[in-house]
Amino acid sequence: MHVLKTHLKVAAAAILALTVPAITHAENVIGMGNMTKGYTYYNLPGTTAADHNDAVTACAAEAYKARSYDAELRDGPSTVYSNNNYSVAGIIGSAIGDAIVDDMISAWGRGVYAAAFENCMVVRGWRVVRLPEAEGKDLWMNPAPDIAARIAPWTGAEQPHGEVVRIWKNDAASAATRYLYFRPAHDKYGLLSLTAGTGTSLARVTLAPPQKPVIIGIDPKWPEKDLTPDQIAAALPEAGVIVIRLKGASNKTGLRLTLARMGADKDVLPSTVDHAPDVLTVTGAIKGKDKDGVFVAFTAPPGRWRIASIAAMPEIGFCMGSPSFPIEAGEVVYAGTFDLSAADLGPDLSLDAAKAWLAGKPAADTIRQAAYTNGSLGPCGYNGLYALEIKGAPFDPDYHWGSAAKAPKPTEATPQ
């Protein structure tokens, strides 16, 4: 047993040390992959210091749920949805508990926390503003209350003090900007808004402990496998069928896309209530005959289904806003073609390719396009968080983040 444990330790350490650094991070990239480097704070014109601190507190809570891929290698995944993405990571987890490895994973986890925290603020409409290095360093040396007092006039100003270096963009919709790093770059200092709003720094934030996956028994009447075109006509009468196509899969841009069923409460899995599937995952092909696109048909419980996440190894969850569509019993709905390699993820809702895939089957005559609405919310807790929007789709009237953020109110000039 001791020999086996030693071998597992060596194997796990090799995984942690060797498989990741080639795609660790890019120091100078500003975007959803890492925190913005330097001394930064957040600005939304027309807001108050209290508004700022409320948003910081809310985003700190969401960032707390994000876990690094390294932590999942050590502990096993803490899945957001009950019946998705289990791995063998837990086998390794029991074998490595060395303090040095734990410290390394904790440091990498702070990079994940910092990126998630900034992404949350940006989705909410806040701009990232960076101070000159010398000024920022001097300010950082002060106690948290003094930092809060100093940036308070800046957080709601029309013309913020410093340089605006990042604003909301629909980055997750483009292969050029949709990325998550295994180990996001980060500094232990510099997040002025975090310190002002919570009284702590990135070096001292508490990271989420391992969570035990929730095992929910799915009613066996629901098929576990996807459907062939021949099987769609005989699908469960109380279910609908979702057809989706995934193109452009790669280790860089993503390998799989997950749909999740929405419940009455975004943080309560509907499967805990009705024991029906609440997650459907389509995995693309990176070689072979299907490299140009994979069609999949799922048996789907009626309700609203949202685009929940995109993943290669690290997984980004669109818990802060994503497109969703309804489906009723007996319907065949085309969720569209998503191209993970394209500048525009999509979906392409043209029915031609779907009808060709269904040729000669009744579903070819009845399939309809999904009617997407932007702005659905879901549970956070992936390796990263952001929002995703479909260009031209309407927004849920209660959604006010991302491109639906309210127009800034005018304010007085920024005190310098």
Order of alpha helices (4+ residues) and beta strands (2+ residues): alpha-beta-alpha-alpha-alpha-alpha-beta-alpha-alpha-beta-alpha-beta-beta-alpha-beta-beta-beta-beta-beta-beta-alpha-alpha-beta-beta-beta
